[in-house]
């Protein structure tokens, strides 16, 4: 005989586990994300949508590390984080290069937010979602630490709360 109550409990438990997994950040485990090489594809800079950036060598020089920050104008934690990233990029000259990726946002509001809050670094327009699909990004902000070749060294889900925290992350593995 089929125990309907038991099946319902199992279905509810499975649904709850799926929701928790979906809301907990990137669905890629750190073992498969770390060490992967990210590709840029055909991304356009927010400051010049007619231009394209297709490789990490176009944004990184030498042995610099890249802080690849997924953000959006509608994301309150992203807006809080932008001034910190600006202070970091202005203060730590030999440190990492900050590079933004526009996540599920329109160019107009993003450009206005960048100008208002000081996001002076290059932000890529990921119109087809090709960059975000490699992670995958489930929410913003999300920051990846990449080497100059685009290899993922570390990642952080959620906003930074201080410049010192950003510097510590950038000096990571």
Backbone as ProteinMPNN parsed JSONL, in Angstrom:
{"seq_chain_A": "XXXXXXXXXXXXXXXXXXXXXXXXXXXXXXXXXXXXXXXXXXXXXXXXXXXXXXXXXXXXXXXXXXXXXXXXXXXXXXXXXXXXXXXXXXXXXXXXXXXXXXXXXXXXXXXXXXXXXXXXXXXXXXXXXXXXXXXXXXXXXXXXXXXXXXXXXXXXXXXXXXXXXXXXXXXXX", "coords_chain_A": {"N_chain_A": [[0.835, -1.17, 0.0], [0.488, 2.261, -0.739], [2.034, 4.852, 0.96], [0.848, 7.863, 1.322], [1.286, 10.127, 2.913], [3.954, 9.81, 3.644], [5.213, 10.034, 1.151], [4.56, 12.673, 0.52], [5.976, 14.04, 2.575], [8.602, 13.378, 1.835], [8.707, 14.59, -0.691], [8.395, 17.287, 0.022], [10.686, 17.648, 1.573], [12.647, 17.254, -0.406], [12.044, 19.397, -2.129], [12.56, 21.552, -0.374], [15.33, 21.197, 0.048], [16.249, 21.669, -2.548], [15.53, 24.384, -2.89], [17.092, 25.586, -0.9], [19.649, 25.02, -1.884], [19.55, 26.456, -4.279], [19.458, 29.073, -3.359], [21.828, 29.502, -2.087], [24.094, 30.571, -3.263], [26.742, 30.24, -5.724], [26.207, 27.37, -7.737], [28.193, 25.732, -8.426], [30.7, 23.705, -7.148], [33.478, 24.538, -5.009], [35.66, 23.015, -5.68], [35.374, 22.489, -8.402], [35.179, 25.017, -9.466], [37.439, 26.534, -8.687], [40.599, 26.989, -10.141], [39.69, 26.752, -12.719], [39.678, 28.122, -16.024], [38.503, 31.204, -16.97], [36.646, 32.492, -19.707], [36.297, 35.352, -21.83], [34.872, 35.955, -24.193], [32.69, 37.782, -26.272], [32.532, 40.463, -24.919], [31.38, 43.722, -24.062], [32.643, 46.892, -23.107], [31.177, 48.873, -20.538], [31.63, 51.604, -20.574], [32.182, 52.082, -23.236], [30.288, 50.88, -25.4], [30.638, 50.197, -28.074], [33.112, 49.114, -28.365], [35.003, 46.051, -27.961], [35.998, 43.452, -25.713], [37.985, 40.696, -25.598], [39.868, 39.054, -24.412], [41.848, 38.201, -21.508], [44.301, 39.428, -21.511], [43.794, 41.922, -22.475], [42.898, 43.364, -20.343], [44.52, 42.906, -18.154], [47.827, 43.409, -16.95], [51.128, 42.219, -16.957], [51.851, 40.325, -14.041], [49.539, 40.764, -12.669], [46.642, 40.365, -10.586], [43.191, 39.761, -11.09], [40.246, 41.187, -9.995], [37.233, 40.087, -10.524], [34.209, 41.327, -10.636], [30.863, 40.741, -10.287], [28.057, 42.69, -10.712], [25.151, 44.848, -10.222], [22.971, 47.595, -10.966], [20.594, 47.626, -9.571], [21.077, 46.215, -7.316], [21.4, 46.428, -3.972], [23.468, 45.659, -2.034], [25.6, 45.596, -3.863], [25.778, 48.268, -4.649], [26.573, 49.382, -2.227], [29.079, 48.27, -2.056], [30.585, 49.269, -4.194], [31.887, 51.889, -3.708], [33.876, 50.99, -1.935], [35.359, 49.215, -3.521], [36.292, 51.095, -5.339], [37.921, 52.698, -3.638], [39.787, 50.733, -2.962], [40.898, 50.101, -5.511], [42.051, 52.526, -6.085], [43.884, 52.906, -4.043], [45.656, 50.725, -3.742], [48.006, 50.419, -5.637], [49.93, 48.478, -6.813], [48.376, 46.244, -6.671], [45.536, 44.183, -7.367], [43.736, 44.232, -10.488], [40.64, 45.737, -10.911], [37.745, 44.563, -12.356], [34.599, 44.849, -13.675], [31.498, 43.051, -14.141], [28.525, 43.376, -15.697], [25.565, 42.324, -14.372], [22.627, 40.925, -15.259], [21.297, 43.408, -15.906], [20.35, 46.637, -17.187], [22.042, 48.741, -19.546], [21.811, 51.583, -19.367], [20.806, 52.31, -16.629], [22.944, 51.098, -15.245], [25.224, 52.477, -16.152], [24.642, 55.019, -15.154], [24.655, 54.484, -12.392], [27.318, 53.64, -12.067], [28.668, 56.029, -12.669], [27.649, 57.687, -10.646], [28.496, 56.423, -8.257], [31.203, 55.982, -8.526], [32.386, 53.863, -9.959], [34.879, 53.44, -11.672], [36.417, 51.639, -13.027], [36.793, 49.267, -15.725], [33.779, 47.928, -16.808], [32.229, 45.099, -17.951], [29.759, 44.481, -20.399], [27.691, 41.916, -20.233], [25.84, 40.813, -22.181], [24.765, 38.475, -23.38], [25.047, 36.699, -21.343], [27.201, 34.979, -21.224], [29.607, 35.146, -19.775], [28.762, 35.092, -17.08], [27.528, 32.594, -17.081], [29.589, 30.775, -16.875], [30.25, 30.545, -14.225], [28.342, 29.288, -12.251], [26.572, 32.412, -11.896], [24.438, 33.14, -9.287], [23.497, 35.194, -7.83], [24.099, 38.664, -7.111], [26.313, 40.742, -5.191], [29.101, 39.047, -6.625], [32.388, 38.011, -6.467], [35.24, 37.117, -8.218], [38.555, 35.992, -7.886], [41.084, 36.216, -10.086], [43.938, 35.011, -11.919], [46.353, 36.614, -14.124], [45.87, 35.28, -16.463], [43.276, 34.533, -16.4], [42.58, 32.396, -14.77], [40.722, 30.96, -12.177], [41.334, 31.741, -8.9], [40.211, 32.135, -6.419], [37.006, 32.778, -4.844], [34.243, 34.868, -3.883], [31.121, 35.063, -2.422], [28.714, 37.503, -2.062], [28.841, 40.829, -0.549], [31.832, 42.838, -0.033], [32.945, 44.342, 3.006], [34.813, 46.151, 3.777], [37.757, 47.994, 2.792], [40.113, 46.824, 3.576], [39.348, 44.169, 3.768], [38.912, 43.559, 1.093], [41.541, 43.866, 0.119], [42.827, 41.801, 1.516], [41.519, 39.568, 0.409], [42.335, 39.847, -2.279], [45.035, 39.366, -2.038], [45.042, 36.726, -1.583], [45.148, 33.159, -2.192]], "CA_chain_A": [[0.0, 0.0, 0.0], [1.261, 3.491, -0.867], [1.899, 5.767, 2.095], [0.784, 9.193, 0.73], [1.898, 11.087, 3.839], [5.403, 9.644, 3.551], [5.627, 10.576, -0.142], [4.465, 14.128, 0.647], [7.103, 14.492, 3.392], [9.814, 13.247, 1.02], [8.652, 15.618, -1.736], [8.634, 18.571, 0.681], [12.106, 17.68, 1.942], [13.399, 17.427, -1.64], [11.814, 20.767, -2.563], [13.291, 22.436, 0.542], [16.765, 21.063, -0.249], [16.488, 22.347, -3.827], [15.453, 25.821, -2.659], [18.273, 25.993, -0.134], [20.789, 24.973, -2.799], [19.411, 27.54, -5.258], [19.651, 30.362, -2.708], [23.065, 29.532, -1.319], [25.236, 31.069, -4.023], [27.064, 29.481, -6.926], [25.933, 25.947, -7.612], [29.437, 25.043, -8.718], [31.492, 23.525, -5.933], [34.768, 25.209, -5.096], [36.614, 22.118, -6.329], [35.282, 22.598, -9.852], [35.312, 26.412, -9.864], [38.83, 26.942, -8.52], [41.51, 26.43, -11.126], [39.114, 26.841, -14.074], [40.014, 29.332, -16.768], [37.332, 31.932, -17.451], [36.813, 33.145, -21.002], [35.518, 36.581, -21.919], [33.955, 35.934, -25.328], [32.492, 39.076, -26.922], [31.984, 41.402, -23.946], [31.525, 45.139, -24.408], [32.803, 47.739, -21.92], [30.074, 49.769, -20.231], [32.008, 52.965, -20.955], [32.237, 52.191, -24.695], [29.619, 49.675, -25.907], [31.056, 49.864, -29.44], [34.365, 48.357, -28.264], [34.871, 44.697, -27.429], [37.135, 42.871, -25.001], [37.865, 39.258, -25.826], [40.862, 38.251, -23.698], [42.326, 38.764, -20.242], [45.466, 40.278, -21.766], [43.311, 43.275, -22.755], [42.579, 44.051, -19.083], [45.56, 42.661, -17.15], [49.202, 43.578, -17.412], [52.098, 41.542, -16.097], [51.374, 39.262, -13.171], [48.445, 41.264, -11.842], [45.45, 39.571, -10.365], [41.98, 40.451, -11.521], [39.034, 41.018, -9.2], [36.116, 40.092, -11.458], [33.082, 41.605, -9.751], [29.538, 40.754, -10.899], [27.249, 43.666, -9.99], [24.002, 45.415, -10.927], [22.522, 48.87, -10.384], [19.447, 47.365, -8.694], [21.57, 45.414, -6.189], [21.799, 47.325, -2.881], [24.825, 45.332, -1.557], [26.564, 45.997, -4.905], [25.92, 49.721, -4.559], [27.364, 49.636, -1.019], [30.429, 47.756, -2.272], [31.288, 50.023, -5.244], [32.876, 52.84, -3.172], [34.994, 50.245, -1.342], [36.186, 48.761, -4.637], [36.964, 52.291, -5.861], [39.005, 53.017, -2.712], [40.811, 49.695, -3.113], [41.588, 50.24, -6.798], [42.811, 53.779, -6.049], [44.886, 52.884, -2.981], [46.604, 49.625, -3.831], [48.485, 50.513, -7.014], [50.467, 47.256, -7.386], [47.465, 45.138, -6.394], [44.728, 43.581, -8.419], [42.919, 45.031, -11.391], [39.21, 45.521, -10.72], [36.996, 44.469, -13.6], [33.207, 44.549, -13.384], [30.644, 42.396, -15.12], [27.146, 43.78, -15.485], [24.784, 41.109, -14.179], [21.175, 41.059, -15.419], [20.985, 44.827, -15.735], [20.356, 47.439, -18.409], [23.219, 49.601, -19.658], [21.513, 52.946, -18.899], [20.888, 52.416, -15.17], [24.27, 50.706, -14.779], [26.143, 53.583, -16.429], [24.322, 56.085, -14.197], [25.128, 54.031, -11.08], [28.788, 53.662, -12.109], [29.089, 57.437, -12.583], [27.24, 58.212, -9.34], [29.192, 55.796, -7.128], [32.647, 55.941, -8.736], [32.889, 52.622, -10.561], [35.662, 53.941, -12.791], [37.076, 50.534, -13.693], [36.05, 48.715, -16.85], [32.699, 46.992, -16.53], [31.838, 44.43, -19.178], [28.348, 44.201, -20.621], [27.579, 40.479, -20.511], [24.473, 40.787, -22.702], [24.28, 37.12, -23.634], [25.225, 35.905, -20.129], [28.252, 33.977, -21.424], [30.588, 35.196, -18.682], [28.082, 34.636, -15.865], [27.202, 31.171, -17.198], [30.75, 29.963, -16.541], [30.478, 30.46, -12.787], [27.344, 30.269, -12.67], [26.212, 33.433, -10.922], [23.048, 33.05, -8.843], [23.152, 36.46, -7.183], [25.177, 39.651, -7.059], [27.61, 40.695, -5.843], [29.969, 37.873, -6.596], [33.716, 38.43, -6.915], [36.219, 36.067, -8.47], [39.962, 36.386, -7.947], [41.683, 35.535, -11.229], [45.294, 35.42, -12.267], [46.379, 37.406, -15.355], [45.414, 34.439, -17.575], [41.862, 34.215, -16.234], [42.376, 31.197, -13.954], [40.055, 31.293, -10.918], [42.127, 31.411, -7.72], [39.322, 32.167, -5.262], [35.783, 33.516, -5.11], [33.499, 35.324, -2.702], [29.711, 35.35, -2.627], [28.293, 38.571, -1.163], [29.637, 42.058, -0.611], [32.92, 43.159, 0.883], [32.503, 45.375, 3.947], [35.905, 47.104, 4.027], [38.865, 47.969, 1.84], [41.074, 45.836, 4.092], [38.811, 42.848, 3.409], [39.184, 43.389, -0.344], [42.979, 43.68, -0.017], [43.149, 40.454, 2.005], [41.025, 38.644, -0.611], [43.179, 39.977, -3.481], [46.343, 38.788, -1.721], [44.785, 35.323, -1.268], [45.946, 32.029, -2.689]], "C_chain_A": [[0.89, 1.247, 0.0], [0.97, 4.398, 0.322], [1.995, 7.196, 1.561], [1.468, 10.228, 1.619], [3.421, 11.016, 3.755], [5.936, 10.227, 2.239], [5.595, 12.101, -0.102], [5.647, 14.679, 1.448], [8.402, 14.441, 2.592], [9.853, 14.324, -0.065], [8.929, 16.996, -1.151], [10.099, 18.704, 1.069], [12.98, 17.907, 0.709], [13.263, 18.851, -2.172], [12.585, 21.744, -1.683], [14.791, 22.379, 0.27], [17.117, 21.769, -1.55], [16.477, 23.855, -3.659], [16.663, 26.333, -1.896], [19.5, 26.013, -1.046], [20.736, 26.13, -3.79], [19.716, 28.9, -4.649], [20.997, 30.506, -2.022], [24.283, 29.989, -2.101], [25.517, 30.194, -5.211], [26.819, 27.993, -6.734], [27.157, 25.113, -7.956], [30.227, 24.89, -7.424], [32.844, 24.192, -6.119], [35.797, 24.33, -5.791], [36.56, 22.248, -7.847], [35.426, 24.032, -10.323], [36.773, 26.859, -9.783], [39.707, 26.232, -9.536], [40.968, 26.435, -12.545], [39.557, 28.139, -14.732], [38.726, 29.943, -17.31], [37.633, 32.486, -18.84], [35.907, 34.364, -21.058], [34.517, 36.523, -23.058], [33.884, 37.304, -25.985], [31.83, 40.042, -25.947], [32.292, 42.822, -24.385], [31.704, 45.948, -23.137], [31.613, 48.678, -21.751], [30.374, 51.187, -20.705], [32.044, 53.167, -22.47], [31.623, 50.94, -25.319], [29.985, 49.299, -27.337], [32.341, 49.029, -29.438], [34.072, 46.948, -27.764], [36.151, 44.305, -26.701], [36.975, 41.363, -25.099], [38.87, 38.41, -25.066], [41.32, 38.967, -22.437], [43.52, 39.664, -20.46], [45.056, 41.71, -22.083], [43.007, 44.056, -21.476], [43.654, 43.884, -18.021], [46.929, 42.883, -17.766], [50.114, 42.863, -16.435], [51.468, 40.42, -15.306], [50.221, 39.702, -12.28], [47.35, 40.225, -11.687], [44.25, 40.419, -10.748], [40.869, 40.138, -10.522], [37.871, 41.175, -10.167], [34.836, 40.159, -10.635], [31.776, 41.687, -10.543], [28.648, 41.669, -10.072], [26.09, 44.14, -10.862], [23.562, 46.691, -10.22], [21.382, 48.678, -9.399], [19.846, 46.623, -7.415], [22.113, 46.339, -5.096], [23.178, 46.953, -2.319], [25.912, 45.699, -2.573], [26.831, 47.491, -4.814], [26.75, 50.107, -3.33], [28.837, 49.268, -1.223], [31.238, 48.606, -3.26], [32.266, 51.056, -4.682], [34.087, 52.149, -2.533], [35.938, 49.74, -2.44], [36.932, 49.932, -5.268], [38.15, 52.658, -4.969], [40.139, 52.006, -2.831], [41.601, 49.912, -4.403], [42.425, 51.512, -6.862], [44.005, 53.71, -5.098], [45.989, 51.861, -3.181], [47.114, 49.51, -5.258], [49.042, 49.192, -7.545], [49.535, 46.051, -7.244], [46.722, 44.641, -7.611], [44.025, 44.622, -9.269], [41.46, 44.71, -11.096], [38.553, 45.549, -12.09], [35.578, 44.065, -13.243], [32.557, 43.759, -14.501], [29.217, 42.772, -14.764], [26.273, 42.538, -15.472], [23.289, 41.424, -14.234], [20.701, 42.491, -15.19], [21.023, 45.514, -17.096], [21.534, 48.41, -18.378], [22.953, 50.988, -19.081], [21.583, 53.095, -17.39], [22.272, 52.063, -14.622], [25.281, 51.827, -14.998], [25.909, 54.732, -15.458], [24.834, 55.73, -12.804], [26.652, 54.084, -11.019], [29.291, 55.09, -11.955], [28.799, 58.009, -11.195], [28.132, 57.709, -8.208], [30.698, 55.626, -7.343], [33.199, 54.639, -9.271], [33.634, 52.995, -11.837], [36.39, 52.838, -13.559], [36.198, 50.055, -14.845], [34.997, 47.748, -16.339], [32.252, 46.425, -17.861], [30.333, 44.239, -19.231], [28.258, 42.753, -21.073], [26.166, 40.205, -21.035], [23.931, 39.38, -22.921], [24.472, 36.191, -22.432], [26.336, 34.879, -20.213], [29.285, 33.972, -20.301], [29.968, 34.628, -17.409], [27.786, 33.14, -15.907], [28.371, 30.269, -16.821], [30.889, 29.728, -15.047], [29.601, 29.397, -12.122], [27.039, 31.235, -11.528], [24.744, 33.25, -10.578], [22.577, 34.339, -8.21], [24.356, 37.383, -7.253], [25.176, 40.269, -5.673], [28.305, 39.355, -5.66], [31.3, 38.329, -7.152], [34.612, 37.216, -7.057], [37.604, 36.692, -8.439], [40.6, 35.539, -9.04], [43.15, 35.914, -11.352], [45.233, 36.138, -13.62], [45.911, 36.618, -16.579], [43.95, 34.049, -17.464], [41.581, 32.952, -15.451], [41.8, 31.624, -12.602], [40.899, 30.791, -9.744], [41.258, 31.317, -6.468], [38.038, 32.884, -5.674], [35.089, 33.864, -3.808], [32.071, 35.647, -3.122], [29.316, 36.406, -1.608], [29.259, 39.732, -1.179], [30.822, 42.066, 0.349], [32.424, 44.28, 1.788], [33.593, 46.373, 4.298], [36.969, 46.961, 2.946], [39.893, 46.926, 2.279], [40.635, 44.409, 3.727], [39.062, 42.558, 1.928], [40.675, 43.098, -0.553], [43.401, 42.278, 0.432], [42.715, 39.405, 0.987], [41.944, 38.653, -1.832], [44.571, 39.386, -3.272], [46.261, 37.297, -1.456], [45.674, 34.341, -1.978], [46.802, 32.33, -3.899]], "O_chain_A": [[1.925, 1.275, 0.666], [-0.186, 4.673, 0.646], [3.1, 7.701, 1.364], [2.16, 11.113, 1.116], [4.096, 12.045, 3.79], [7.0, 10.847, 2.226], [6.497, 12.754, -0.628], [6.255, 15.672, 1.048], [9.213, 15.364, 2.667], [10.906, 14.904, -0.329], [9.632, 17.795, -1.769], [10.687, 19.773, 0.905], [13.948, 18.666, 0.768], [14.245, 19.448, -2.614], [13.203, 22.676, -2.199], [15.454, 23.417, 0.263], [18.169, 22.401, -1.648], [17.326, 24.543, -4.226], [17.197, 27.396, -2.212], [20.306, 26.942, -0.974], [21.768, 26.721, -4.107], [20.187, 29.795, -5.351], [21.273, 31.549, -1.429], [25.408, 29.806, -1.637], [24.633, 29.473, -5.673], [27.175, 27.422, -5.703], [27.139, 23.894, -7.786], [30.399, 25.86, -6.686], [33.301, 24.388, -7.245], [36.715, 24.844, -6.429], [37.589, 22.131, -8.512], [35.768, 24.254, -11.484], [37.282, 27.492, -10.709], [39.574, 25.029, -9.761], [41.709, 26.15, -13.485], [39.784, 29.14, -14.052], [37.96, 29.288, -18.016], [38.759, 32.903, -19.111], [34.865, 34.399, -20.404], [33.396, 37.006, -22.899], [34.919, 37.924, -26.23], [30.668, 40.403, -26.139], [33.326, 43.09, -24.998], [30.982, 45.718, -22.167], [31.104, 49.216, -22.734], [29.482, 51.889, -21.182], [31.946, 54.299, -22.943], [32.351, 50.033, -25.725], [29.676, 48.191, -27.776], [32.622, 48.319, -30.403], [33.005, 46.691, -27.206], [37.241, 44.77, -27.034], [35.936, 40.82, -24.722], [38.76, 37.184, -25.058], [41.194, 40.186, -22.318], [43.742, 40.584, -19.672], [45.875, 42.623, -21.974], [42.873, 45.279, -21.518], [43.689, 44.661, -17.067], [47.161, 42.587, -18.939], [49.893, 42.9, -15.225], [50.654, 39.657, -15.825], [49.956, 39.081, -11.25], [47.162, 39.343, -12.525], [44.306, 41.649, -10.725], [40.587, 38.975, -10.237], [37.561, 42.291, -10.585], [34.429, 39.176, -10.017], [31.597, 42.585, -11.365], [28.492, 41.46, -8.869], [26.045, 43.877, -12.064], [23.761, 46.842, -9.014], [21.217, 49.483, -8.482], [19.014, 46.432, -6.529], [23.161, 46.962, -5.27], [24.003, 47.848, -2.135], [27.021, 46.069, -2.187], [27.978, 47.929, -4.894], [27.539, 51.05, -3.386], [29.726, 49.882, -0.633], [32.465, 48.652, -3.163], [33.404, 51.101, -5.148], [35.199, 52.674, -2.588], [37.159, 49.825, -2.307], [38.079, 49.781, -5.686], [39.25, 52.902, -5.464], [41.313, 52.376, -2.805], [42.832, 49.908, -4.388], [43.401, 51.574, -7.61], [45.017, 54.375, -5.318], [47.139, 52.111, -2.822], [46.709, 48.616, -6.001], [48.666, 48.796, -8.648], [49.888, 44.948, -7.662], [47.225, 44.68, -8.734], [43.757, 45.739, -8.826], [41.083, 43.54, -11.037], [38.787, 46.461, -12.884], [35.37, 43.049, -12.579], [32.999, 43.79, -15.649], [28.758, 42.513, -13.651], [26.241, 41.785, -16.445], [22.758, 42.108, -13.36], [19.811, 42.741, -14.376], [21.654, 45.026, -18.034], [21.967, 48.843, -17.31], [23.803, 51.52, -18.366], [22.345, 53.927, -16.898], [22.722, 52.66, -13.644], [26.105, 52.097, -14.125], [26.863, 55.353, -14.988], [25.386, 56.584, -12.111], [27.215, 54.53, -10.018], [30.231, 55.34, -11.2], [29.622, 58.736, -10.637], [28.485, 58.469, -7.307], [31.399, 55.173, -6.438], [34.373, 54.337, -9.057], [33.098, 52.883, -12.939], [36.925, 53.091, -14.639], [35.018, 50.395, -14.928], [35.288, 46.86, -15.537], [31.934, 47.168, -18.789], [29.707, 43.881, -18.234], [28.699, 42.408, -22.17], [25.397, 39.466, -20.421], [22.754, 39.127, -22.668], [24.098, 35.02, -22.494], [26.416, 33.992, -19.364], [29.782, 32.913, -19.918], [30.568, 33.787, -16.739], [27.794, 32.485, -14.865], [28.158, 29.105, -16.48], [31.583, 28.797, -14.637], [30.192, 28.589, -11.405], [27.224, 30.914, -10.355], [23.896, 33.209, -11.469], [21.373, 34.555, -8.068], [25.489, 36.936, -7.432], [24.127, 40.317, -5.031], [28.109, 38.648, -4.672], [31.344, 38.97, -8.202], [34.729, 36.396, -6.146], [37.793, 37.809, -8.92], [40.655, 34.313, -8.943], [43.558, 37.0, -10.943], [44.153, 36.254, -14.2], [45.591, 37.207, -17.611], [43.428, 33.328, -18.315], [40.448, 32.471, -15.459], [42.322, 32.534, -11.958], [41.147, 29.593, -9.604], [41.531, 30.522, -5.569], [37.987, 33.52, -6.726], [35.316, 33.238, -2.772], [31.846, 36.411, -4.061], [29.555, 36.23, -0.413], [30.351, 39.645, -1.74], [30.819, 41.401, 1.385], [31.578, 45.078, 1.385], [33.346, 47.334, 5.027], [37.061, 45.933, 2.276], [40.472, 46.229, 1.445], [41.467, 43.557, 3.416], [39.389, 41.429, 1.562], [41.034, 42.194, -1.308], [44.24, 41.647, -0.21], [43.454, 38.456, 0.724], [42.293, 37.597, -2.36], [45.212, 38.953, -4.23], [47.267, 36.661, -1.142], [46.814, 34.65, -2.325], [47.507, 31.449, -4.391]]}, "name": "protein", "num_of_chains": 1, "seq": "XXXXXXXXXXXXXXXXXXXXXXXXXXXXXXXXXXXXXXXXXXXXXXXXXXXXXXXXXXXXXXXXXXXXXXXXXXXXXXXXXXXXXXXXXXXXXXXXXXXXXXXXXXXXXXXXXXXXXXXXXXXXXXXXXXXXXXXXXXXXXXXXXXXXXXXXXXXXXXXXXXXXXXXXXXXXX"}
